């Protein structure tokens, strides 16, 4: 099946923060979009890397020894097993590339931040 769409239109369909939405799937991976604001919990993913790319706004990926501060068009790949948290002082729109079975909070289950998997938009 051919998958195509307009990323800006997809972001316009929702307003909640920290609830990733799947916009495409390929080779066991998902492309997810998410709106963020505030700080996400510290966590890691034992079995996979994940890539964050900024669509709109400013976004930080914080590590214990450094911070990657990103703007539109910039990205970072977080290696497997590396503890990190994400944050944005003002609302930002982010694309996430990761395996389909990945829990957004990794090794942490958090009532506020753990999102259901596989929610498409």
Helices and strands as residue ranges (DSSP letters): H 7-11, E 21-26, E 29-39, E 50-56, E 59-63, E 67-70, E 75-78, E 84-99
